[in-house]
Amino acid sequence: MFDPDAIERVRKMREDWEAGELRAFLERQPESRPEYRTGSGIPVQRVYTPEDVAGTPVEEIGLPGRYPFTRGPYPTMYRGRLWTMRQIAGFGTGEDTNRRFRYLIEQGQTGLSVDFDMPTLMGYDSDDPRALGEVGREGVAVDTLDDALALFEGIDLEKISVSMTINPTAWILLAMYVAAAEARGYDLDRLSGTVQADILKEYIAQKEWIFPIHPSMRIMRDMIVFGAERMARYNPINISGYHISEAGANSVQEVAFTMANGIAYVEEVTRAGVAVDAFAPRLAFYFVAQADFFEEVAKFRAARRVWAKIMKERFGARKPESMRLRFHCQTAAITLTKAQPVNNIIRTALQALSAVLGGAQSLHTNGLDEAFAIPSEEAMKIALRTQQILAEETRVPNVADPLGGSFYVEALTTRIEAEVFAILKKVDEMGGTIKAIEDGWFQREIADTAYEVARRKASGEHVVIGVNKYVEPAPETPIAIHKIDAEVEARQVARLREVRRRRDNARVAALLDRLEREARDPAASLMPVTIELVKARASMGEIVSRLRQVFGTYVERPMF
């Protein structure tokens, strides 16, 4: 990047400084630690100079909106459009969550994000004995299309994007979203948003699965192809590093493991004969903003560069849009503490700033009370105001990639990129992502990293303010937290049973038979019949139960 003579002058200047001012100062006042590292363990130098970026070609850094997209996916970035402010909400029934959506929209939220309860995530109806006590607690309960209609009542789906945090049952929720939109006369090509759907990260980290890996990948293929053919603006998957990080991975592992999953999805769809440029432009990503501020900014920049190179060099993509990584970001729930919970506002603000400086396309900021329960309305408003202050008061959005050119950030970006590619090479040598999952390699890597972080927190080496440093007695009066209506489960079960009573049960049975037949044909897409099923008011549990008969269930191999 720099003239060799200039680099030589910088080197001499640094060596003179180290022998002079630095040496004398260290003799009087030694540094507090023998070594400094990022949260991922990358060694950090005392100071960075042009020497540290001289080996990075200027083309690798480039310009916003141009390959390899290090500096952002779009030329104008936030000057043209701010990131989508997408606070997650979900509890109780569809009507309950709809009221929270309307409140957040009134407060200035610009995108919806839906959390679903555990029975919905795992494919059980609300009246299933295994759902007892869990209905509507950790998210909204959705059994049939009527619940989805209630969830989006009065909300123009052509004007606001919707993200749905759902994985093993994602294709059913996508079918309900499509059916709800069609019932209201919307144009599917005008809908925007995403369904998370990333099932591989479930086997790696979050542990919410139903079917074995290969049938699950077939469902992913069907969703991605359906989206490419029928929903021009919709992202049929959010390839998710967030949960990998929350399970204990460091930032380098988060990016590398997410990229490995992305490669597996692209391979699955292209094996079905779909050209990469036909679907890759709508693949989206989901990352966390962790506590190590500069490493997170560099992580996001490195992720864009890595994905661009993978798509161009490995898969032969030709469209710039196929190489352009776009991502949603959420601040790190794992960093939130019950001790001194107001500190969580500060943590979240700084994490959100790193996401913005790293070029996120949408952002969720956590509530200060999320270490206790689903956030209250007040906590969500403070979290949303955090984003709005970043957008409207700091002037940070005025410049694309404002930390670009920082010797530290550029050197760290290049280092993270190199470490990510080294991990991807190892995954390839093991036989690919799915083989590595089946062998438990990702799971062991995450467990080892999580254990090391827990050990350092316990020793105080990894500081957590209010937990292992500057500790105070717990307050006598805890903060007010969100309470779930005790009658939610009864109301939800009553609605489900009423839907079953008034629907055409013969039609539902015939469609379930068709679903089973098509599931046994590897070339058939499950999306069209699932859309017909949800329109006929088949329930989530009925659809999943029939496919369990075909695909079976997944049991993870124990790892020690």
C-alpha positions in Angstrom: 0.0 0.0 0.0 2.9 2.4 0.8 6.1 3.2 -1.0 8.9 0.9 0.3 11.1 4.0 1.2 8.2 5.4 3.3 7.8 2.1 5.1 11.5 2.0 5.8 11.3 5.5 7.3 8.4 4.5 9.4 10.3 1.4 10.6 13.3 3.5 11.7 11.0 6.0 13.4 9.3 3.2 15.4 12.6 1.6 16.4 13.9 5.0 17.5 10.7 5.6 19.6 11.0 2.1 21.1 14.6 2.6 22.1 14.0 6.2 23.4 10.7 7.5 24.7 9.0 4.1 25.1 11.9 2.4 26.9 12.3 5.3 29.3 8.6 5.5 30.1 8.3 1.7 30.7 11.2 1.9 33.2 9.2 4.4 35.2 5.7 2.9 34.6 5.5 -0.7 33.4 2.4 -1.8 31.5 -0.3 -3.5 33.5 -0.2 -6.9 31.6 2.6 -8.9 30.0 0.6 -9.3 26.8 -2.6 -7.9 25.3 -5.0 -9.9 23.1 -8.4 -9.4 21.4 -11.4 -11.3 22.7 -10.6 -14.0 20.1 -7.0 -14.3 21.3 -5.3 -12.4 18.5 -2.2 -10.6 19.9 -2.5 -6.9 20.0 0.5 -4.6 19.5 1.1 -1.5 21.5 0.7 0.7 18.4 0.0 0.2 14.7 1.8 2.0 11.9 1.8 1.8 8.1 4.2 -1.2 8.4 1.2 -3.3 9.6 -0.9 -2.6 6.5 1.8 -2.3 3.9 1.2 -5.9 2.7 -2.5 -5.3 2.1 -3.2 -4.3 -1.5 -5.4 -1.2 -1.8 -7.8 -3.2 -3.8 -8.5 -5.4 -0.8 -9.7 -2.4 1.1 -11.3 -0.8 -1.9 -14.4 1.4 -1.8 -18.0 0.9 -0.5 -20.3 -1.0 -2.9 -17.4 -2.5 -4.8 -15.8 -5.9 -4.7 -14.6 -7.3 -2.2 -17.0 -5.0 -0.3 -14.7 -4.6 2.7 -16.0 -1.1 3.2 -19.7 -1.8 2.9 -22.2 -3.4 0.5 -23.5 -0.2 -0.9 -21.8 2.9 -2.3 -23.6 5.5 -0.1 -24.2 3.3 2.9 -26.2 5.2 5.6 -26.3 8.4 3.6 -28.8 6.8 1.2 -30.7 4.7 3.8 -30.1 4.1 7.5 -30.0 0.6 8.9 -33.3 -1.0 9.7 -34.1 -0.6 13.4 -35.6 -4.0 14.1 -36.4 -4.7 17.8 -37.4 -8.4 18.4 -40.8 -9.0 20.0 -42.8 -12.0 20.7 -44.9 -13.3 23.6 -48.4 -14.7 24.3 -50.8 -14.9 21.4 -50.7 -13.2 18.0 -52.9 -10.4 19.3 -50.5 -9.8 22.2 -47.5 -9.5 20.1 -49.3 -7.4 17.5 -50.0 -4.8 20.2 -46.2 -4.7 21.0 -45.4 -4.3 17.3 -47.8 -1.4 17.0 -46.2 0.2 20.1 -42.7 -0.2 18.6 -43.8 1.2 15.3 -45.3 4.2 17.0 -41.9 4.7 18.8 -40.1 4.8 15.4 -39.1 1.2 14.8 -38.6 0.6 11.0 -38.7 -3.2 10.8 -40.4 -6.1 12.6 -38.7 -9.1 14.2 -40.7 -12.0 15.6 -39.7 -14.4 18.3 -41.7 -17.6 18.6 -42.3 -19.8 21.6 -40.6 -23.1 22.1 -43.5 -25.3 21.0 -43.7 -23.4 17.7 -39.9 -23.6 17.3 -40.0 -27.4 17.8 -43.2 -28.2 15.8 -45.6 -29.0 18.6 -49.1 -27.6 18.8 -50.1 -25.6 21.8 -52.4 -28.4 23.1 -49.6 -31.0 22.9 -48.7 -32.3 26.3 -45.1 -31.4 25.6 -46.1 -27.8 25.2 -47.6 -27.5 28.7 -46.3 -24.5 30.5 -44.4 -23.1 27.5 -47.1 -21.6 25.4 -46.4 -18.0 24.7 -43.6 -17.7 27.3 -40.4 -17.2 25.3 -42.1 -15.9 22.2 -45.4 -15.8 20.4 -47.4 -19.0 19.9 -48.3 -19.8 16.3 -50.3 -23.0 15.6 -52.3 -22.1 12.4 -52.7 -19.4 9.8 -55.2 -17.6 12.0 -52.4 -16.9 14.5 -50.2 -15.4 11.7 -53.1 -13.3 10.5 -53.6 -12.0 14.1 -49.8 -11.4 14.4 -49.8 -9.0 11.4 -53.2 -7.5 11.7 -53.3 -3.9 10.6 -49.6 -3.9 9.5 -48.8 -3.3 5.8 -46.4 -6.1 4.9 -45.5 -4.3 1.6 -44.2 -1.3 3.6 -42.4 -2.9 6.6 -39.9 -5.7 6.5 -40.5 -8.7 8.7 -37.8 -10.9 10.2 -38.8 -14.3 11.8 -36.5 -16.0 14.2 -37.5 -19.6 13.5 -35.4 -22.6 12.3 -36.6 -26.3 12.2 -40.1 -25.2 11.4 -39.1 -22.2 9.3 -40.6 -23.4 6.0 -44.1 -23.6 7.7 -43.8 -20.0 9.0 -42.7 -18.8 5.6 -45.7 -20.6 4.1 -48.0 -18.8 6.7 -46.4 -15.5 5.9 -47.0 -16.0 2.2 -50.6 -17.2 2.8 -51.3 -14.2 5.0 -49.9 -11.8 2.4 -51.9 -13.4 -0.4 -55.0 -13.3 1.7 -54.6 -9.5 1.9 -53.8 -9.1 -1.8 -50.2 -8.3 -1.5 -47.6 -8.8 -4.2 -45.1 -11.4 -3.0 -42.4 -9.6 -5.0 -42.9 -6.5 -2.8 -42.5 -8.3 0.5 -39.2 -7.8 2.3 -37.5 -9.3 5.3 -36.2 -12.7 6.2 -36.8 -16.0 7.9 -33.9 -17.1 9.9 -34.1 -20.8 8.8 -30.3 -21.5 9.3 -30.7 -25.1 10.5 -26.9 -26.0 10.4 -26.2 -23.6 13.3 -28.8 -25.5 15.3 -26.8 -28.7 15.1 -23.6 -26.7 15.8 -24.8 -24.4 18.6 -28.4 -23.7 19.5 -29.6 -27.3 19.6 -33.2 -26.7 18.3 -33.7 -29.3 15.6 -36.4 -31.9 14.5 -35.2 -33.8 11.5 -31.8 -35.3 10.6 -29.4 -33.1 8.8 -29.9 -34.2 5.2 -33.7 -33.8 5.1 -33.3 -30.5 6.9 -30.9 -29.4 4.1 -33.5 -30.4 1.5 -36.1 -28.2 3.2 -33.5 -25.3 3.2 -33.0 -25.9 -0.6 -36.8 -25.7 -1.2 -37.1 -22.4 0.8 -34.2 -20.8 -1.0 -35.4 -21.8 -4.5 -39.0 -20.8 -3.7 -37.7 -17.4 -2.5 -35.6 -16.9 -5.6 -38.5 -17.8 -7.9 -41.4 -16.1 -6.1 -40.2 -13.4 -3.7 -37.8 -11.0 -5.4 -37.0 -8.8 -2.3 -37.1 -11.5 0.4 -34.2 -13.3 2.1 -35.2 -16.9 2.5 -32.4 -17.5 5.0 -30.3 -15.6 7.6 -27.1 -17.5 7.9 -26.4 -17.0 11.6 -23.3 -16.5 13.5 -25.1 -14.9 16.4 -26.1 -18.2 18.1 -22.6 -19.7 17.4 -21.2 -16.8 19.4 -23.8 -17.0 22.2 -22.9 -20.7 22.6 -19.3 -19.7 23.3 -17.4 -19.2 20.1 -15.0 -16.3 19.7 -15.4 -13.7 16.9 -13.0 -15.5 14.5 -14.9 -18.8 15.0 -18.2 -17.0 14.6 -17.3 -15.8 11.1 -15.5 -19.0 10.0 -18.3 -21.4 11.2 -21.0 -19.1 9.6 -19.1 -19.1 6.3 -18.8 -22.9 6.4 -22.5 -23.1 6.8 -23.1 -20.7 4.0 -20.8 -22.8 1.7 -22.9 -25.9 2.6 -26.2 -24.1 1.6 -24.8 -22.8 -1.7 -23.5 -26.3 -2.5 -26.9 -27.8 -1.7 -28.8 -25.5 -4.0 -26.4 -25.6 -6.8 -26.4 -29.4 -6.7 -30.1 -29.2 -7.5 -29.2 -27.4 -10.8 -29.9 -23.9 -9.7 -27.4 -21.3 -11.0 -25.6 -19.5 -8.2 -26.5 -16.1 -9.5 -30.2 -17.0 -9.5 -30.4 -17.2 -5.6 -27.2 -15.9 -4.0 -28.2 -12.2 -4.1 -30.9 -12.9 -1.5 -28.8 -14.8 0.9 -28.4 -12.8 4.1 -26.4 -13.1 7.3 -26.9 -12.5 11.0 -24.0 -11.7 13.3 -23.5 -10.6 16.9 -21.9 -7.4 18.1 -19.7 -8.5 21.0 -17.7 -6.5 23.6 -14.3 -6.2 21.9 -15.1 -3.0 20.0 -12.4 -2.8 17.4 -12.3 -6.6 16.8 -16.1 -6.5 16.1 -15.7 -3.7 13.5 -12.8 -5.6 11.9 -14.9 -8.8 12.0 -17.7 -7.4 10.0 -15.4 -6.0 7.4 -13.5 -9.3 7.2 -16.7 -11.2 6.8 -17.7 -9.2 3.8 -14.3 -9.8 2.1 -14.3 -13.5 2.9 -17.8 -14.0 1.5 -17.1 -12.0 -1.7 -14.0 -14.2 -2.4 -15.9 -17.4 -1.6 -18.7 -16.6 -4.0 -16.4 -15.4 -6.8 -13.6 -17.8 -6.6 -15.3 -21.0 -5.2 -18.7 -20.8 -6.8 -18.0 -18.7 -9.9 -20.6 -16.0 -9.2 -20.7 -13.3 -11.7 -23.2 -10.8 -10.3 -21.8 -8.3 -7.8 -25.0 -8.8 -5.8 -24.1 -12.5 -5.4 -20.8 -11.6 -3.7 -22.2 -8.8 -1.5 -22.7 -9.8 2.1 -25.6 -8.1 3.9 -26.2 -8.7 7.5 -28.5 -8.1 10.5 -26.8 -7.6 13.8 -27.9 -8.0 17.4 -26.0 -6.9 20.5 -24.7 -9.7 22.6 -27.3 -11.1 25.0 -24.5 -13.2 26.7 -22.9 -10.0 28.0 -26.0 -8.8 29.8 -25.9 -9.1 33.6 -28.4 -9.4 36.3 -26.0 -7.5 38.6 -26.3 -3.7 38.1 -28.6 -4.2 35.1 -28.5 -0.5 34.1 -25.0 -1.1 33.0 -26.5 -3.2 30.2 -27.6 0.1 28.5 -24.0 1.2 28.2 -22.9 -2.3 27.0 -25.6 -2.3 24.4 -24.9 1.2 23.1 -21.2 0.5 22.5 -22.0 -2.9 20.8 -24.5 -1.1 18.6 -21.9 1.5 17.7 -19.5 -1.2 16.6 -22.3 -2.8 14.4 -22.9 0.6 12.7 -19.2 1.3 12.2 -19.0 -2.2 10.8 -21.7 -1.5 8.3 -24.8 -3.5 9.5 -28.0 -3.4 7.3 -30.3 -3.9 10.3 -29.9 -3.9 14.0 -31.5 -5.1 17.2 -30.4 -3.6 20.5 -31.1 -5.7 23.6 -33.2 -4.5 26.5 -31.5 -3.8 29.8 -33.7 -6.4 31.6 -33.2 -9.3 29.2 -31.0 -11.2 31.7 -34.3 -11.6 33.7 -37.1 -12.0 31.2 -38.6 -10.9 27.9 -38.0 -7.1 27.8 -40.6 -4.7 29.1 -42.0 -2.0 26.9 -39.9 0.6 28.7 -36.7 -1.4 28.2 -37.4 -1.9 24.5 -38.1 1.8 24.1 -34.7 2.6 25.7 -33.0 0.1 23.4 -34.7 1.6 20.3 -33.8 5.1 21.5 -30.2 3.9 21.7 -30.3 3.2 17.9 -32.1 6.5 17.2 -29.5 8.5 19.1 -26.7 6.8 17.1 -28.6 7.5 13.8 -29.7 11.1 14.5 -27.3 12.7 17.0 -23.8 11.2 16.6 -23.3 11.9 12.9 -21.6 8.6 12.6 -23.7 7.6 9.6 -22.4 10.6 7.6 -19.3 8.7 6.4 -19.1 5.2 4.9 -16.7 3.0 6.8 -15.3 5.8 8.9 -12.7 3.5 10.6 -11.4 2.4 7.2 -7.7 3.3 6.9 -7.1 2.9 10.6 -3.8 1.0 10.8 -5.2 -1.2 13.6 -8.6 -1.9 12.0 -7.1 -2.7 8.6 -4.4 -5.0 10.1 -7.0 -6.7 12.3 -9.4 -7.1 9.3 -6.7 -8.8 7.3 -5.6 -11.0 10.3 -9.2 -12.2 10.9 -9.7 -12.9 7.2 -6.6 -15.1 7.2 -7.7 -17.0 10.3 -11.1 -17.6 8.9 -9.8 -19.0 5.6 -7.4 -21.3 7.6 -10.5 -22.7 9.5 -12.4 -23.1 6.3 -9.5 -25.0 4.8 -9.5 -27.4 7.8 -13.3 -27.9 7.4 -12.7 -28.8 3.8 -10.0 -31.3 4.7 -12.4 -32.9 7.2 -14.9 -33.6 4.4 -17.0 -30.4 4.6 -19.4 -28.8 7.0 -22.0 -31.6 7.4 -19.2 -34.2 8.0 -17.6 -31.9 10.6 -21.0 -31.4 12.4 -21.6 -35.2 12.4 -18.1 -35.7 13.9 -18.8 -33.0 16.5 -15.8 -30.9 15.5 -17.6 -27.5 15.6 -19.3 -28.4 18.9 -15.9 -29.3 20.5 -14.3 -26.1 19.3 -17.1 -24.0 20.7 -17.1 -25.9 24.0 -13.3 -25.5 24.5 -13.5 -21.7 23.8 -16.5 -21.3 26.1 -14.7 -23.1 28.9 -11.6 -20.9 28.5 -13.7 -17.7 28.7 -15.6 -19.0 31.8 -12.3 -19.9 33.5 -11.0 -16.3 32.8 -14.2 -14.8 34.1 -14.0 -16.9 37.3 -10.4 -15.8 37.9 -11.2 -12.1 37.2 -8.8 -12.0 34.2 -11.8 -11.4 32.0 -13.5 -8.4 33.7 -17.2 -8.1 33.8 -18.2 -4.9 35.6 -20.6 -5.5 38.5 -20.0 -9.3 38.4 -16.3 -9.8 39.2 -15.2 -6.2 39.6 -16.8 -3.2 41.2 -19.3 -5.6 42.8 -22.2 -4.2 44.9 -24.9 -5.8 47.0 -28.0 -6.8 45.1 -30.7 -4.1 45.4 -33.6 -4.8 47.7 -36.1 -3.7 45.0 -35.5 -5.6 41.7 -36.3 -3.9 38.4 -39.8 -4.3 37.0 -39.9 -7.1 34.4 -42.4 -8.2 31.8 -45.0 -10.7 33.1 -46.8 -13.3 30.9 -50.6 -13.5 31.2 -51.4 -16.7 33.0 -54.5 -17.2 30.7 -52.4 -17.2 27.5 -52.2 -20.9 27.2 -55.9 -21.5 27.7 -56.8 -18.8 25.1 -54.4 -20.2 22.5 -55.5 -23.8 23.0 -59.2 -22.7 22.7 -58.5 -21.0 19.4 -56.6 -23.9 18.0 -59.4 -26.3 18.8 -62.0 -24.0 17.3 -59.9 -23.8 14.1 -59.8 -27.6 13.9 -63.6 -27.8 14.5 -64.6 -25.5 11.6 -62.0 -26.4 8.9 -62.5 -29.0 6.2 -60.7 -31.9 7.9 -61.0 -34.2 4.8 -59.1 -31.6 2.7 -56.4 -31.3 5.4 -56.1 -35.1 5.5 -55.7 -35.3 1.8 -53.1 -32.6 1.7 -51.1 -34.3 4.5 -51.1 -37.4 2.4 -49.8 -35.4 -0.5 -47.1 -33.9 1.8 -45.9 -37.3 2.7 -45.8 -38.5 -0.9 -43.8 -35.4 -2.0 -41.5 -35.7 1.0 -40.5 -39.2 -0.3 -39.5 -37.7 -3.6 -36.2 -35.9 -3.2 -36.7 -33.8 -6.2 -40.1 -32.4 -5.1 -40.4 -29.0 -3.4 -42.3 -29.0 -0.1 -43.2 -25.3 -0.3 -46.3 -25.4 -2.6 -48.0 -28.2 -0.7 -47.1 -26.6 2.7 -48.7 -23.3 1.5 -51.9 -25.2 0.6 -51.8 -26.9 4.0 -51.6 -23.7 6.0 -54.4 -22.1 3.9 -56.5 -25.2 4.7 -55.7 -24.5 8.4 -53.5 -27.5 9.0 -51.6 -26.9 12.2 -47.9 -26.7 12.7 -47.9 -29.9 14.8 -49.8 -31.9 12.2 -47.4 -30.9 9.4 -44.3 -31.7 11.4 -45.7 -34.9 12.8 -46.4 -36.2 9.2 -42.9 -35.4 8.1 -41.4 -37.1 11.2 -42.9 -40.3 9.8 -40.8 -39.8 6.6 -37.6 -38.2 7.8 -37.3 -39.4 11.4 -35.6 -37.3 14.0 -32.1 -36.3 14.8 -30.1 -37.5 17.8 -26.8 -35.8 18.4 -23.8 -38.0 19.0 -22.5 -37.3 22.6 -19.2 -35.4 22.7 -16.7 -35.4 25.5 
